[in-house]
Amino acid sequence: MSKLRVLFIGEIVGKCGVFCVKKLLQKIKKKYSIDFVVANADGATGGFGIGKNHAIYLHKLGINIITGGECIYYKRDMAEYINEAPFILRAANYPKENPGRGWLIYGKDGTKIAVISLLGLAGFNRVHLSNPFQLATHLVERIQKETNNIIIDFHATTTSEKYSMFYHLGGKVSAIIGTHSKVPTADETIFYDTTAVICDVGRTGSLNSVGGLDPEVEIRKFLTQIPEYSKTKCESLELQAVVVEIADNGAATSIQRIKQECKEYFNGNPG
């Protein structure tokens, strides 16, 4: 395989986000000649976390590796299931004793590609994790003994932390893809002629929403300061992603943002 083409899908939010993947993924894979698919699905089940059934379904739809974020353990069945699912990654900087794994090396058609999931430090008050910068250095050095094709999902809140990671690992990995904000940024580029980066790849789900959630509920929570269960929104559906092309030596040669509208009607059942 001369060049590896990787599709990284922005955070899948709710059933309508899963529906977008069902309707669009195979078309996108064919159009862009995709070899490998990674997707962040930290909000796939009700906008917060991912349940076992959604994870299995997304994997069957053609996503090779599913990454999470600060919500990875929000669904009890995922906390119980994740050890059995090598295609699901929680952040590598969670305690080593936690269920699941934070990185893996995936073999495809004689080519190896590594995926690492990392959670940023700023803004996540419910979790207290180890330093992702220090851990990333050690993991990359370890993985490079097997492959130079390394993709990192950096699930972080602030642009400053994401760009610090870009500069920290630029030239050492194939791509660092920012997630969590669920709004695509227009800063995709190649660092040091080697590493594809983007501050946020966006989301997959409703455009007419607050990060995929119902605006009325989210506004009310700000006005009243009273906790309320968020609801996902399912209007103007779109799959947002990037396509990264990687050369034989592990260096990224291009990164392209894509936004694919889902024109089919969502009836409430992604299956």
C-alpha positions in Angstrom: 0.0 0.0 0.0 1.8 3.1 -1.2 -0.3 5.7 0.6 -2.7 5.3 3.5 -5.9 7.3 3.4 -7.5 7.8 6.8 -11.0 9.1 7.5 -11.4 10.7 10.9 -15.1 11.4 11.7 -16.1 14.2 14.0 -17.9 13.4 17.3 -21.0 11.4 16.6 -23.9 12.9 18.6 -27.0 11.0 19.4 -29.1 8.6 17.3 -29.2 11.0 14.4 -25.4 11.1 14.3 -25.4 7.3 14.2 -28.0 7.6 11.4 -25.6 9.9 9.4 -22.9 7.3 9.6 -25.2 4.5 8.4 -26.3 6.5 5.4 -23.1 8.2 4.4 -20.0 6.3 5.5 -19.8 3.8 2.6 -20.4 6.5 0.1 -17.6 8.6 1.6 -15.2 5.7 1.8 -15.7 5.0 -1.9 -15.5 8.6 -3.0 -12.3 9.3 -1.1 -10.7 5.8 -1.5 -10.5 5.4 2.3 -8.4 2.6 3.8 -9.0 3.1 7.5 -11.7 4.9 9.6 -11.5 6.4 13.0 -14.5 8.2 14.7 -14.9 9.9 18.0 -18.2 8.8 19.5 -18.2 10.3 23.0 -21.8 11.5 22.5 -23.3 8.8 20.4 -25.7 7.6 23.1 -28.0 10.5 24.0 -25.3 13.1 23.5 -23.3 11.9 26.5 -21.2 8.8 26.3 -21.6 5.7 24.2 -23.4 2.5 25.1 -22.4 -1.0 24.1 -25.1 -1.4 21.4 -24.2 1.8 19.6 -20.5 0.9 19.7 -21.1 -2.5 18.2 -23.4 -1.0 15.6 -21.0 1.7 14.5 -18.2 -0.8 14.3 -20.3 -3.0 12.0 -21.1 0.0 9.8 -17.4 0.2 9.0 -15.6 2.3 11.7 -12.4 0.5 12.5 -11.6 2.4 15.7 -13.9 4.3 18.0 -12.5 6.8 20.4 -14.2 8.5 23.4 -13.5 11.3 25.8 -14.5 12.5 29.2 -17.8 10.7 28.8 -16.4 7.3 28.0 -17.7 5.7 31.2 -21.0 7.5 31.4 -22.9 4.4 30.2 -22.7 1.5 32.7 -22.7 -1.2 30.0 -19.7 0.4 28.3 -17.7 0.4 31.5 -18.5 -3.3 31.7 -18.0 -4.1 28.0 -14.9 -2.0 27.0 -12.4 -4.7 28.0 -14.0 -7.0 25.5 -13.9 -4.5 22.6 -10.4 -3.9 21.2 -11.9 -1.4 18.7 -12.9 1.1 21.4 -10.3 3.4 23.0 -10.7 5.4 26.2 -8.1 8.1 27.0 -4.7 6.6 27.6 -4.0 9.0 30.4 -6.8 7.5 32.6 -5.3 5.4 35.4 -3.8 2.1 34.1 -6.2 0.1 36.3 -9.2 1.6 34.5 -11.2 -0.7 32.1 -10.2 -0.5 28.5 -7.2 0.6 26.6 -5.9 3.9 25.4 -4.0 3.0 22.3 -3.6 0.1 19.9 -1.8 -0.9 16.7 -4.1 -2.0 13.9 -3.0 -4.2 11.0 -4.6 -3.8 7.6 -3.4 -5.2 4.3 0.1 -5.7 5.6 0.3 -2.1 6.9 0.2 -1.1 10.6 -1.4 2.0 11.9 -1.5 3.1 15.6 -4.3 5.1 17.2 -3.8 6.9 20.5 -6.6 8.6 22.5 -5.7 11.4 24.9 -7.8 13.7 27.1 -6.7 17.2 27.8 -6.3 18.7 31.3 -8.2 22.0 31.1 -11.9 22.1 31.7 -12.6 18.5 32.7 -13.5 18.9 36.4 -15.0 15.5 36.8 -11.9 13.6 35.9 -8.4 13.9 37.2 -5.9 12.4 34.7 -2.2 12.1 34.3 -0.3 14.6 32.1 -1.1 13.8 28.4 2.1 15.5 27.2 4.4 13.3 29.2 2.5 10.2 28.4 2.3 10.9 24.7 6.1 11.2 24.5 6.6 7.8 26.0 3.8 6.2 23.9 5.1 7.6 20.6 8.6 6.4 21.3 7.3 2.9 22.1 5.0 2.7 19.1 7.6 3.9 16.6 9.4 0.6 17.2 6.6 -1.0 15.3 5.1 1.7 13.0 5.5 5.3 12.1 1.8 5.6 11.1 0.4 7.2 14.3 -2.9 9.0 14.6 -3.8 10.9 17.9 -7.3 11.9 18.9 -6.7 14.8 21.4 -10.0 15.4 23.1 -9.4 18.8 24.7 -11.2 22.0 25.5 -8.9 24.8 24.8 -7.2 25.8 21.5 -4.0 26.6 23.5 -3.7 23.1 24.9 -4.3 21.6 21.4 -1.8 23.8 19.7 0.7 23.0 22.5 0.3 19.3 21.7 0.6 20.0 17.9 4.0 21.6 18.5 5.0 19.0 21.1 4.5 16.1 18.8 4.7 17.8 15.4 7.2 15.9 13.2 6.9 12.7 15.3 3.4 11.4 14.4 1.2 11.3 11.3 -1.8 13.3 12.6 -3.2 15.0 15.7 -6.9 15.5 15.4 -8.7 17.7 17.9 -12.1 16.8 19.2 -14.6 17.8 21.9 -15.7 21.3 20.8 -18.0 19.7 18.1 -17.5 22.7 15.8 -15.1 22.3 12.8 -12.2 24.7 12.6 -10.6 26.0 9.4 -7.0 25.6 10.5 -6.1 22.2 9.0 -2.4 22.1 8.0 0.7 20.0 8.0 3.2 20.7 10.8 6.9 20.3 10.0 6.0 18.7 6.6 5.1 15.6 8.6 2.1 15.9 10.9 -1.5 16.7 9.8 -3.3 18.8 12.5 -6.7 20.4 13.0 -8.0 22.1 16.2 -11.4 20.5 15.9 -12.8 18.1 13.3 -16.4 19.0 14.1 -19.4 16.7 14.8 -21.7 14.3 13.1 -25.4 14.9 13.7 -27.6 18.0 13.7 -26.3 21.4 12.5 -29.3 23.3 13.9 -28.3 22.6 17.4 -26.0 23.4 20.3 -23.3 20.8 19.7 -25.9 18.4 18.5 -28.3 19.1 21.4 -31.7 20.9 21.5 -31.1 24.7 21.8 -34.2 25.3 23.9 -33.0 23.0 26.6 -29.5 24.3 26.5 -30.6 28.0 26.7 -33.0 27.2 29.6 -30.1 25.7 31.5 -28.1 28.9 31.1 -31.0 31.1 32.1 -32.1 29.2 35.2 -28.9 27.5 36.3 -31.1 24.4 37.0 -29.7 21.1 35.9 -31.9 19.5 33.2 -31.6 16.5 31.0 -30.3 17.5 27.5 -32.0 16.3 24.4 -30.4 15.6 21.1 -31.6 17.5 18.0 -32.2 15.9 14.6 -32.5 18.7 12.0 -30.1 19.5 9.1 -28.0 16.4 9.5 -24.4 16.4 8.4 -21.2 14.2 8.7 -18.1 16.3 9.4 -14.7 14.7 9.1 -11.2 15.0 7.7 -9.3 12.8 5.2 -5.6 12.4 6.0 -3.2 10.9 3.4 -0.1 9.2 4.9 3.0 8.3 3.0 5.0 5.0 3.5 7.3 6.7 6.0 4.4 7.8 8.2 4.5 11.4 7.1 1.2 13.1 6.3 1.1 14.5 2.8 -2.4 16.1 3.0 -5.4 16.8 5.2 -8.8 17.7 3.8 -11.9 18.8 5.6 -15.2 17.3 4.4 -18.8 18.1 5.2 -21.4 15.7 3.8 -25.1 16.5 4.1 -27.4 13.7 5.0 -30.6 14.3 3.0 -32.5 11.2 4.1 -35.3 11.6 6.7 -34.5 10.4 10.2 -37.5 8.5 11.7 -36.1 8.1 15.2 -34.4 4.7 14.6 -30.8 4.8 13.3 -31.0 1.1 12.4 
